[in-house]
């Protein structure tokens, strides 16, 4: 038996990075993964890669900021297979302090990082209740609990993800719905590479090494390491765990000088 045999999992922001690694790992452990992402070609390619490895994967082009779209997609999946797992991973980043954050920037981050998580949970929780339970895993961040420079709006959104996680975990205890979140520090994803190319052309390696060393362990994490933690939290091995935030940060939160 694999750890997620006969489970159906919805994973948002699954075309690349952490979301794709989670989908790939879940499929390898027996789940039928539904990959949701705005990027149509990328999410289709991601699903095809998982299928080529023997996994069950279905791609969906979906905008998590559109509640009706998410509700209809969740219902169509539920009509085929009972939904067991929701991973709310879709999110966007932004660098800037309060004064360098425009209203448009603030609203954009709120729509994706906060409302997108709310919409996804709103769409799936009624199905979990009918199915006798389920697991929600939200992607928060260490910036939701630790202050770092130039992350004003992004920190706001991840603090909201953390508190939404605690609230849902509390409200649905009697429905056998577990809800936890993961708070990564710096993880080496395409977002990091794009950020360095845009802001430090010609000095990417130097800045990458500098950012990596801000983790006491001396490097960035990998999407696969986050996926391993996600697998545990969404499996029956974590059946006694709900309402928890799990830093995966190379010691950043507690071991910084």
MARNUMI-8629 format. One record per residue (C-alpha): x, y, z; residue in three letters; residue number from 1. Coordinates in Angstrom, 2 decimals, decimal comma. Layout:
N
@x=X y=Y z=Z residuo=ala num=NUM $
...
REM end
This chain:
257
@x=0,00 y=0,00 z=0,00 residuo=unk num=1 $
@x=1,19 y=3,47 z=-0,88 residuo=unk num=2 $
@x=0,58 y=6,31 z=1,55 residuo=unk num=3 $
@x=-2,12 y=8,03 z=-0,54 residuo=unk num=4 $
@x=-3,68 y=5,07 z=-2,33 residuo=unk num=5 $
@x=-7,24 y=5,79 z=-3,52 residuo=unk num=6 $
@x=-7,04 y=9,45 z=-2,46 residuo=unk num=7 $
@x=-8,08 y=12,36 z=-4,65 residuo=unk num=8 $
@x=-6,07 y=15,55 z=-4,17 residuo=unk num=9 $
@x=-6,57 y=19,08 z=-5,50 residuo=unk num=10 $
@x=-3,39 y=21,17 z=-5,63 residuo=unk num=11 $
@x=-3,49 y=24,83 z=-6,61 residuo=unk num=12 $
@x=-0,55 y=26,56 z=-8,26 residuo=unk num=13 $
@x=0,66 y=23,16 z=-9,39 residuo=unk num=14 $
@x=2,29 y=23,95 z=-12,73 residuo=unk num=15 $
@x=5,75 y=24,50 z=-11,26 residuo=unk num=16 $
@x=7,82 y=24,92 z=-8,13 residuo=unk num=17 $
@x=6,50 y=23,68 z=-4,80 residuo=unk num=18 $
@x=3,01 y=22,93 z=-6,14 residuo=unk num=19 $
@x=4,32 y=20,71 z=-8,90 residuo=unk num=20 $
@x=6,68 y=18,88 z=-6,54 residuo=unk num=21 $
@x=3,78 y=18,19 z=-4,17 residuo=unk num=22 $
@x=1,60 y=16,90 z=-7,02 residuo=unk num=23 $
@x=4,39 y=14,69 z=-8,30 residuo=unk num=24 $
@x=5,10 y=13,23 z=-4,86 residuo=unk num=25 $
@x=1,43 y=12,65 z=-4,10 residuo=unk num=26 $
@x=0,95 y=10,86 z=-7,43 residuo=unk num=27 $
@x=3,96 y=8,66 z=-6,72 residuo=unk num=28 $
@x=2,27 y=7,70 z=-3,45 residuo=unk num=29 $
@x=-0,93 y=6,60 z=-5,19 residuo=unk num=30 $
@x=-3,11 y=9,71 z=-5,25 residuo=unk num=31 $
@x=-5,07 y=10,94 z=-8,25 residuo=unk num=32 $
@x=-3,82 y=14,51 z=-8,38 residuo=unk num=33 $
@x=-5,73 y=17,38 z=-9,93 residuo=unk num=34 $
@x=-3,35 y=20,17 z=-10,86 residuo=unk num=35 $
@x=-4,91 y=23,65 z=-10,86 residuo=unk num=36 $
@x=-3,08 y=26,62 z=-12,36 residuo=unk num=37 $
@x=-3,66 y=29,72 z=-14,47 residuo=unk num=38 $
@x=-0,90 y=28,73 z=-16,91 residuo=unk num=39 $
@x=-2,65 y=26,40 z=-19,34 residuo=unk num=40 $
@x=0,33 y=24,97 z=-21,22 residuo=unk num=41 $
@x=2,52 y=24,66 z=-18,14 residuo=unk num=42 $
@x=-0,11 y=22,84 z=-16,10 residuo=unk num=43 $
@x=-0,85 y=20,48 z=-18,99 residuo=unk num=44 $
@x=2,86 y=19,73 z=-19,35 residuo=unk num=45 $
@x=3,16 y=19,13 z=-15,61 residuo=unk num=46 $
@x=0,31 y=16,61 z=-15,67 residuo=unk num=47 $
@x=1,78 y=14,84 z=-18,70 residuo=unk num=48 $
@x=5,13 y=14,49 z=-16,95 residuo=unk num=49 $
@x=3,46 y=12,91 z=-13,92 residuo=unk num=50 $
@x=1,51 y=10,58 z=-16,20 residuo=unk num=51 $
@x=4,73 y=9,57 z=-17,96 residuo=unk num=52 $
@x=6,04 y=8,45 z=-14,57 residuo=unk num=53 $
@x=3,01 y=6,24 z=-14,04 residuo=unk num=54 $
@x=0,99 y=8,64 z=-11,89 residuo=unk num=55 $
@x=-2,63 y=9,65 z=-12,22 residuo=unk num=56 $
@x=-2,81 y=13,38 z=-12,95 residuo=unk num=57 $
@x=-5,39 y=15,72 z=-14,47 residuo=unk num=58 $
@x=-4,67 y=19,32 z=-15,43 residuo=unk num=59 $
@x=-7,16 y=22,16 z=-14,97 residuo=unk num=60 $
@x=-6,79 y=25,78 z=-15,99 residuo=unk num=61 $
@x=-8,25 y=27,64 z=-13,04 residuo=unk num=62 $
@x=-8,16 y=31,15 z=-11,55 residuo=unk num=63 $
@x=-8,36 y=30,75 z=-7,77 residuo=unk num=64 $
@x=-9,47 y=34,39 z=-7,41 residuo=unk num=65 $
@x=-12,75 y=33,50 z=-9,16 residuo=unk num=66 $
@x=-14,91 y=31,80 z=-6,54 residuo=unk num=67 $
@x=-17,56 y=30,48 z=-8,91 residuo=unk num=68 $
@x=-14,92 y=28,95 z=-11,17 residuo=unk num=69 $
@x=-13,31 y=27,15 z=-8,23 residuo=unk num=70 $
@x=-16,67 y=25,95 z=-6,89 residuo=unk num=71 $
@x=-17,70 y=24,54 z=-10,29 residuo=unk num=72 $
@x=-14,36 y=22,78 z=-10,76 residuo=unk num=73 $
@x=-14,45 y=21,23 z=-7,29 residuo=unk num=74 $
@x=-17,99 y=20,01 z=-7,93 residuo=unk num=75 $
@x=-17,04 y=18,44 z=-11,25 residuo=unk num=76 $
@x=-14,13 y=16,58 z=-9,62 residuo=unk num=77 $
@x=-16,31 y=15,51 z=-6,69 residuo=unk num=78 $
@x=-18,85 y=14,11 z=-9,16 residuo=unk num=79 $
@x=-16,15 y=11,73 z=-10,40 residuo=unk num=80 $
@x=-14,26 y=10,91 z=-7,21 residuo=unk num=81 $
@x=-14,69 y=11,93 z=-3,58 residuo=unk num=82 $
@x=-12,21 y=14,71 z=-2,80 residuo=unk num=83 $
@x=-9,93 y=13,82 z=0,12 residuo=unk num=84 $
@x=-7,12 y=16,40 z=0,08 residuo=unk num=85 $
@x=-6,82 y=20,10 z=-0,75 residuo=unk num=86 $
@x=-3,43 y=21,80 z=-0,97 residuo=unk num=87 $
@x=-3,71 y=25,60 z=-1,26 residuo=unk num=88 $
@x=-0,35 y=26,48 z=-2,78 residuo=unk num=89 $
@x=-1,17 y=29,12 z=-5,41 residuo=unk num=90 $
@x=0,43 y=32,43 z=-4,52 residuo=unk num=91 $
@x=2,41 y=35,40 z=-5,79 residuo=unk num=92 $
@x=5,26 y=37,37 z=-4,28 residuo=unk num=93 $
@x=6,03 y=41,05 z=-3,93 residuo=unk num=94 $
@x=9,04 y=42,98 z=-2,65 residuo=unk num=95 $
@x=8,43 y=46,34 z=-1,00 residuo=unk num=96 $
@x=7,81 y=48,12 z=2,28 residuo=unk num=97 $
@x=4,61 y=50,00 z=3,15 residuo=unk num=98 $
@x=5,48 y=53,12 z=1,16 residuo=unk num=99 $
@x=6,51 y=51,17 z=-1,92 residuo=unk num=100 $
@x=3,31 y=49,10 z=-1,94 residuo=unk num=101 $
@x=0,62 y=50,65 z=-4,11 residuo=unk num=102 $
@x=-3,05 y=49,99 z=-3,55 residuo=unk num=103 $
@x=-3,07 y=47,95 z=-6,75 residuo=unk num=104 $
@x=-0,16 y=45,83 z=-5,50 residuo=unk num=105 $
@x=-1,89 y=45,29 z=-2,16 residuo=unk num=106 $
@x=-5,18 y=44,30 z=-3,75 residuo=unk num=107 $
@x=-3,48 y=41,92 z=-6,21 residuo=unk num=108 $
@x=-1,66 y=40,05 z=-3,43 residuo=unk num=109 $
@x=-4,83 y=39,89 z=-1,35 residuo=unk num=110 $
@x=-6,85 y=38,45 z=-4,25 residuo=unk num=111 $
@x=-4,43 y=35,63 z=-4,96 residuo=unk num=112 $
@x=-2,80 y=34,81 z=-1,63 residuo=unk num=113 $
@x=-5,75 y=35,34 z=0,70 residuo=unk num=114 $
@x=-8,94 y=35,17 z=-1,33 residuo=unk num=115 $
@x=-7,54 y=32,33 z=-3,42 residuo=unk num=116 $
@x=-7,05 y=30,22 z=-0,29 residuo=unk num=117 $
@x=-10,49 y=31,20 z=1,02 residuo=unk num=118 $
@x=-12,14 y=30,34 z=-2,32 residuo=unk num=119 $
@x=-10,43 y=26,96 z=-2,50 residuo=unk num=120 $
@x=-11,40 y=25,97 z=1,04 residuo=unk num=121 $
@x=-14,91 y=27,36 z=0,55 residuo=unk num=122 $
@x=-15,32 y=25,15 z=-2,52 residuo=unk num=123 $
@x=-13,99 y=21,96 z=-0,92 residuo=unk num=124 $
@x=-15,14 y=21,96 z=2,71 residuo=unk num=125 $
@x=-18,80 y=21,10 z=1,89 residuo=unk num=126 $
@x=-17,57 y=18,06 z=-0,05 residuo=unk num=127 $
@x=-15,28 y=17,02 z=2,82 residuo=unk num=128 $
@x=-18,27 y=17,15 z=5,17 residuo=unk num=129 $
@x=-20,32 y=14,93 z=2,86 residuo=unk num=130 $
@x=-17,38 y=12,57 z=2,39 residuo=unk num=131 $
@x=-16,87 y=12,06 z=6,12 residuo=unk num=132 $
@x=-13,70 y=14,14 z=6,40 residuo=unk num=133 $
@x=-10,70 y=15,50 z=4,56 residuo=unk num=134 $
@x=-7,36 y=17,22 z=4,83 residuo=unk num=135 $
@x=-6,46 y=20,81 z=4,02 residuo=unk num=136 $
@x=-2,86 y=21,97 z=3,76 residuo=unk num=137 $
@x=-2,19 y=25,67 z=3,23 residuo=unk num=138 $
@x=1,08 y=27,20 z=2,12 residuo=unk num=139 $
@x=1,98 y=30,00 z=4,51 residuo=unk num=140 $
@x=5,48 y=31,41 z=5,05 residuo=unk num=141 $
@x=7,88 y=32,28 z=7,82 residuo=unk num=142 $
@x=7,09 y=35,94 z=7,05 residuo=unk num=143 $
@x=3,68 y=35,35 z=8,62 residuo=unk num=144 $
@x=5,36 y=35,10 z=12,02 residuo=unk num=145 $
@x=8,84 y=36,64 z=11,57 residuo=unk num=146 $
@x=9,50 y=40,15 z=10,34 residuo=unk num=147 $
@x=11,87 y=40,52 z=7,39 residuo=unk num=148 $
@x=12,58 y=43,67 z=5,36 residuo=unk num=149 $
@x=10,55 y=44,73 z=2,32 residuo=unk num=150 $
@x=7,77 y=42,16 z=2,54 residuo=unk num=151 $
@x=4,90 y=44,30 z=3,86 residuo=unk num=152 $
@x=1,99 y=43,11 z=1,70 residuo=unk num=153 $
@x=3,31 y=39,59 z=1,23 residuo=unk num=154 $
@x=3,68 y=39,20 z=5,00 residuo=unk num=155 $
@x=0,11 y=40,41 z=5,46 residuo=unk num=156 $
@x=-1,19 y=37,70 z=3,15 residuo=unk num=157 $
@x=0,77 y=34,90 z=4,77 residuo=unk num=158 $
@x=-0,28 y=35,96 z=8,26 residuo=unk num=159 $
@x=-3,85 y=35,69 z=7,00 residuo=unk num=160 $
@x=-3,20 y=32,18 z=5,68 residuo=unk num=161 $
@x=-1,89 y=31,14 z=9,09 residuo=unk num=162 $
@x=-4,91 y=32,46 z=10,97 residuo=unk num=163 $
@x=-7,38 y=31,07 z=8,41 residuo=unk num=164 $
@x=-5,74 y=27,69 z=8,96 residuo=unk num=165 $
@x=-6,26 y=27,88 z=12,72 residuo=unk num=166 $
@x=-9,86 y=29,01 z=12,31 residuo=unk num=167 $
@x=-10,82 y=26,23 z=9,88 residuo=unk num=168 $
@x=-9,06 y=23,62 z=12,01 residuo=unk num=169 $
@x=-11,13 y=24,77 z=15,01 residuo=unk num=170 $
@x=-14,48 y=25,07 z=13,26 residuo=unk num=171 $
@x=-14,42 y=21,65 z=11,57 residuo=unk num=172 $
@x=-13,01 y=19,37 z=14,26 residuo=unk num=173 $
@x=-16,32 y=17,53 z=14,52 residuo=unk num=174 $
@x=-16,44 y=17,02 z=10,75 residuo=unk num=175 $
@x=-13,16 y=15,08 z=10,72 residuo=unk num=176 $
@x=-11,48 y=17,81 z=8,66 residuo=unk num=177 $
@x=-7,85 y=18,46 z=9,51 residuo=unk num=178 $
@x=-6,25 y=21,77 z=8,51 residuo=unk num=179 $
@x=-2,55 y=22,62 z=8,82 residuo=unk num=180 $
@x=-0,07 y=24,90 z=7,10 residuo=unk num=181 $
@x=3,57 y=24,86 z=6,09 residuo=unk num=182 $
@x=5,77 y=27,95 z=6,45 residuo=unk num=183 $
@x=8,83 y=27,76 z=4,21 residuo=unk num=184 $
@x=11,80 y=30,07 z=4,32 residuo=unk num=185 $
@x=13,67 y=30,54 z=1,03 residuo=unk num=186 $
@x=13,05 y=27,63 z=-1,33 residuo=unk num=187 $
@x=14,89 y=27,41 z=-4,64 residuo=unk num=188 $
@x=12,08 y=27,70 z=-7,18 residuo=unk num=189 $
@x=11,79 y=29,39 z=-10,59 residuo=unk num=190 $
@x=10,47 y=32,46 z=-8,71 residuo=unk num=191 $
@x=13,89 y=32,92 z=-7,08 residuo=unk num=192 $
@x=15,73 y=32,61 z=-10,38 residuo=unk num=193 $
@x=13,37 y=35,06 z=-12,10 residuo=unk num=194 $
@x=13,75 y=37,53 z=-9,23 residuo=unk num=195 $
@x=17,55 y=37,42 z=-9,42 residuo=unk num=196 $
@x=17,62 y=37,77 z=-13,22 residuo=unk num=197 $
@x=15,30 y=40,77 z=-13,07 residuo=unk num=198 $
@x=16,92 y=42,60 z=-10,17 residuo=unk num=199 $
@x=20,58 y=41,52 z=-10,27 residuo=unk num=200 $
@x=21,52 y=40,88 z=-13,92 residuo=unk num=201 $
@x=25,10 y=39,71 z=-14,12 residuo=unk num=202 $
@x=25,32 y=39,14 z=-10,37 residuo=unk num=203 $
@x=22,84 y=36,28 z=-10,05 residuo=unk num=204 $
@x=25,26 y=33,76 z=-8,54 residuo=unk num=205 $
@x=26,63 y=36,19 z=-5,97 residuo=unk num=206 $
@x=23,15 y=37,20 z=-4,83 residuo=unk num=207 $
@x=21,92 y=33,61 z=-4,85 residuo=unk num=208 $
@x=24,74 y=32,62 z=-2,49 residuo=unk num=209 $
@x=23,97 y=35,61 z=-0,26 residuo=unk num=210 $
@x=20,28 y=34,72 z=-0,03 residuo=unk num=211 $
@x=21,08 y=31,05 z=0,56 residuo=unk num=212 $
@x=23,31 y=31,89 z=3,50 residuo=unk num=213 $
@x=20,54 y=33,78 z=5,31 residuo=unk num=214 $
@x=19,33 y=30,33 z=6,36 residuo=unk num=215 $
@x=21,46 y=29,14 z=9,30 residuo=unk num=216 $
@x=21,76 y=25,73 z=7,66 residuo=unk num=217 $
@x=23,64 y=27,47 z=4,83 residuo=unk num=218 $
@x=21,44 y=26,84 z=1,80 residuo=unk num=219 $
@x=17,95 y=27,24 z=0,40 residuo=unk num=220 $
@x=15,45 y=24,44 z=0,71 residuo=unk num=221 $
@x=14,19 y=22,45 z=-2,25 residuo=unk num=222 $
@x=10,61 y=22,01 z=-3,46 residuo=unk num=223 $
@x=11,06 y=18,26 z=-2,96 residuo=unk num=224 $
@x=11,79 y=18,79 z=0,74 residuo=unk num=225 $
@x=8,58 y=20,78 z=1,12 residuo=unk num=226 $
@x=6,72 y=18,04 z=-0,76 residuo=unk num=227 $
@x=7,98 y=15,43 z=1,70 residuo=unk num=228 $
@x=6,56 y=17,39 z=4,62 residuo=unk num=229 $
@x=3,30 y=17,95 z=2,72 residuo=unk num=230 $
@x=3,00 y=14,21 z=2,08 residuo=unk num=231 $
@x=3,32 y=13,42 z=5,76 residuo=unk num=232 $
@x=0,78 y=16,06 z=6,83 residuo=unk num=233 $
@x=-1,77 y=14,90 z=4,24 residuo=unk num=234 $
@x=-1,35 y=11,20 z=4,97 residuo=unk num=235 $
@x=-3,03 y=9,11 z=7,64 residuo=unk num=236 $
@x=0,28 y=9,09 z=9,51 residuo=unk num=237 $
@x=-0,58 y=12,66 z=10,59 residuo=unk num=238 $
@x=-4,13 y=11,81 z=11,69 residuo=unk num=239 $
@x=-3,53 y=13,33 z=15,15 residuo=unk num=240 $
@x=-2,26 y=16,65 z=13,78 residuo=unk num=241 $
@x=-4,49 y=19,66 z=13,09 residuo=unk num=242 $
@x=-4,28 y=23,41 z=13,61 residuo=unk num=243 $
@x=-0,48 y=23,44 z=13,32 residuo=unk num=244 $
@x=2,02 y=25,55 z=11,42 residuo=unk num=245 $
@x=5,19 y=23,76 z=10,33 residuo=unk num=246 $
@x=8,24 y=25,95 z=9,57 residuo=unk num=247 $
@x=10,58 y=24,41 z=7,03 residuo=unk num=248 $
@x=13,27 y=27,03 z=7,15 residuo=unk num=249 $
@x=16,78 y=25,70 z=7,71 residuo=unk num=250 $
@x=16,72 y=27,14 z=11,23 residuo=unk num=251 $
@x=15,77 y=30,68 z=10,14 residuo=unk num=252 $
@x=12,94 y=31,23 z=12,60 residuo=unk num=253 $
@x=14,70 y=30,15 z=15,81 residuo=unk num=254 $
@x=18,42 y=29,95 z=15,08 residuo=unk num=255 $
@x=19,21 y=33,28 z=13,45 residuo=unk num=256 $
@x=22,07 y=35,17 z=15,15 residuo=unk num=257 $
REM end
